[in-house]
Amino acid sequence: MAFDDGFVDFRSDTVTRPTGEMRRAMAEAVVGDDVFRNDPTVNRLQEEAAAVLGFEAALFVPSGVMANQLSVMAQTRPGDEVICDPLAHVRNIERGASSAFSGIAYRPVGSEAGFISAAHIDGVMELAGRFQPRVRLVCWENSHNFSGGRVVPVEVMREGFAAADAHQLSKHVDGARIFNAAVALGVEAAELVAGADTVSFCFSKGLGAPVGSAVVGAADMIEEIRYLRARMGGGMRQVGILAAAASIALRDRERLAEDHELARYLASELADRQVDLVDPESVETNIVNIRAAAIARPWPQLADDFESAGIGVYPPFDARFRVVTHRDVDRADVDRLVDIVTRT
Ligand SMILES: Cc1ncc(COP(=O)(O)O)c(C=O)c1O
C-alpha cells in the first residue's frame, strides 16, 4: 500500500501520513491559544494522554526529542550524571541536546536491548560518593529502537524503578513507542510505566499523527515542564489543529498489532529464504534488523535496486539495516523488499 506517489517507505514509522479521518478532524478542530491554555482540543488530548498512561497530567509538545529533553532538564542540574542504556536514543541520537541544554553527562549501563537491572543501577551507585558527579536520573527506553524494537517487560521495568527509588533517583521512560511495547506484551501501557516520574511518547510514529508527542507525570512536574517548554520556544498557539489528529491516533493504538504482525511476516520470509539474514525470535514489535554482512550484494548496488523499485530503506548502520513496518506498507510491499534483499 504505497503512498499516492507510489513510494513505499520502510525507513521509519515516522513516515506515516494522516488518515482521512485525521484530516477531517484537523479541519474541524475547535482551537484557542494554547500558550494561554485556551485550546479545548489540546486540553482534551492532554487529559486523554494522562488517563491512558495513569498519570495526573500531560503536556503536548512538538517532538519526541523535545519531550525527552524537557524531561531530562526538569529532573537534573548541570554537572549531574544520568543513567541510560548504551544505545539509548536520548543519549545517542538527539544531537547532544542533553549536554547542550541541561549540562549533564550520560552513564551508559545495561544491555543493548534496553534492559537496565537493579544490579546495573546499584553498580553505578556503589561508586557514587563525595568525589563523583551526582547521579540524579535513570532513563529507560521502551520499546527499544536500536536493538530492533525490543520490549522491556513489566517485571524488568519494576525492578529498575525499585532500584532507582532505593537510591532516590528520578525515573524517566522514553516511551516514543510505549504503545508498541504494551501491545506486544499484552498489557496496558499504564502498567508498564507505573512508578515512573515522567514518560514521553509520540503520536507521530506508528500511531500515525502528523506531528506531536507528549510528556506525562505528576501535576507539579508537568507545570515545570510547561515552563521549560516555553523557555525552549516550544509553546504553540492554535495547535488544536494537530491535537485533533493526535487524539485519533491515541484512540486507535491497538492497531499497532497489525504492524507487529507484518514485521514478523517480513522476518519469517527473509529467514525462509536465507537463514542468517535475520533472527525472527528478536522481532517483537515493528522493527526488523537485517544483518548487512549476510546480504549477497553491497549497499551501493542494493541502494540502486531499492531506488528503481521506489522503495525507501536507510543505508546500513552498525552492520545492520533497520526496516520498519507501519500503516502505510503491506504484505505486497514486504514481498518486494524481500525479493530485492535476497537477490544474488
Ligand atoms: C526511542 C525514540 N525516542 C525519541 C525519538 C524522537 O522522536 P522525534 O523524532 O519525534 O523527535 C525517537 C525517534 O525516532 C525514538 O525512536
Ligand as a Chemical Component Dictionary entry (heavy atoms), coordinates in Angstrom:
data_LIG
# 
_chem_comp.id                   LIG 
_chem_comp.type                 NON-POLYMER 
_chem_comp.pdbx_formal_charge   0 
_chem_comp.three_letter_code    LIG 
# 
loop_
_chem_comp_atom.comp_id 
_chem_comp_atom.atom_id 
_chem_comp_atom.alt_atom_id 
_chem_comp_atom.type_symbol 
_chem_comp_atom.charge 
_chem_comp_atom.model_Cartn_x 
_chem_comp_atom.model_Cartn_y 
_chem_comp_atom.model_Cartn_z 
_chem_comp_atom.pdbx_ordinal 
LIG C1 C1 C 0 13.154 5.933  21.096 1  
LIG C2 C2 C 0 12.971 7.290  20.481 2  
LIG N1 N1 N 0 12.935 8.360  21.278 3  
LIG C3 C3 C 0 12.750 9.601  20.790 4  
LIG C4 C4 C 0 12.629 9.808  19.443 5  
LIG C5 C5 C 0 12.489 11.229 18.924 6  
LIG O1 O1 O 0 11.282 11.497 18.305 7  
LIG P1 P1 P 0 11.134 12.718 17.251 8  
LIG O2 O2 O 0 11.767 12.275 16.009 9  
LIG O3 O3 O 0 9.645  12.902 17.173 10 
LIG O4 O4 O 0 11.753 13.918 17.843 11 
LIG C6 C6 C 0 12.681 8.724  18.568 12 
LIG C7 C7 C 0 12.558 8.942  17.107 13 
LIG O5 O5 O 0 12.732 8.066  16.304 14 
LIG C8 C8 C 0 12.864 7.427  19.101 15 
LIG O6 O6 O 0 12.947 6.357  18.310 16 
# 
loop_
_chem_comp_bond.comp_id 
_chem_comp_bond.atom_id_1 
_chem_comp_bond.atom_id_2 
_chem_comp_bond.value_order 
_chem_comp_bond.pdbx_ordinal 
LIG C1 C2 SING 1  
LIG C2 N1 SING 2  
LIG C2 C8 DOUB 3  
LIG N1 C3 DOUB 4  
LIG C3 C4 SING 5  
LIG C4 C5 SING 6  
LIG C4 C6 DOUB 7  
LIG C5 O1 SING 8  
LIG O1 P1 SING 9  
LIG P1 O2 DOUB 10 
LIG P1 O3 SING 11 
LIG P1 O4 SING 12 
LIG C6 C7 SING 13 
LIG C6 C8 SING 14 
LIG C7 O5 DOUB 15 
LIG C8 O6 SING 16 
# 
